[in-house]
Amino acid sequence: MIAFDLKCKNEHTFEGWFEDSDNFNDQRKKGLITCPICEDDSITKVPSTFAIKNPPSQQKHSEQKGAGNYKELIALGKAISSYVEKNFEDVGADFTKEALKIHYGVTENRNIRGFSSEQDEKILKEEGIKFFKFPVLHSDSETDV
C-alpha cells in the first residue's frame, strides 16, 4: 500500500491509500476518488512531505546542536512573553470586544493581550483587525532547558 496526498480542483487536500500508482490512476479515471469535503472528482496527486533520518554518526551531532537551539528558543520565548506582560494590558476574555472598540475608535489606541475563541478570531479577521497568537512562556516558569 502507498499513501498519496491528493487535492481537488477546489484546493482541498486529503490523503488516499492505494495499492500502487496505477491503482490510483485507474480509480481516478473511473471517478471513484472524490474529495471528502466537496465531493469533487477532479483529483490530482500533490507532493508529499517526508523525512530522511540522518545516519547515527550525524544524528548525535545534530541532537547536540539542536539542544543549544532549543535553549535559545526557550529563552527568546520567555523574553517575548515578559515584554508582552509588561507592555500590554491584559483584557483576558474581553480581547475581541476591546480590539473592536480600539479598531472603531470607541476607546483609546493601546496594546492589549488576552484570549479569544476561533469564532472571535474569525470576526476579527473579517473586520480587518490584525492580531498575533503565540504560546505564553512565563519568565518565572520552571521549564527544563
Number of C-alpha atoms within 10 A of each C-alpha: 8 10 14 19 15 20 20 22 13 12 10 14 17 15 14 13 13 14 10 12 14 10 11 20 16 12 13 16 12 9 13 10 21 17 21 13 11 11 10 16 18 15 21 16 17 14 8 10 6 6 5 5 8 11 8 9 8 10 12 12 11 12 11 10 11 12 12 11 12 12 14 13 13 16 16 13 18 20 15 16 18 16 12 16 16 9 13 13 14 16 15 13 13 14 20 21 14 21 22 17 14 17 17 12 10 10 12 11 13 11 12 19 22 15 15 17 11 9 9 14 17 13 14 19 12 10 12 11 15 11 11 5 9 8 8 13 18 15 17 8 8 8 12 6 11
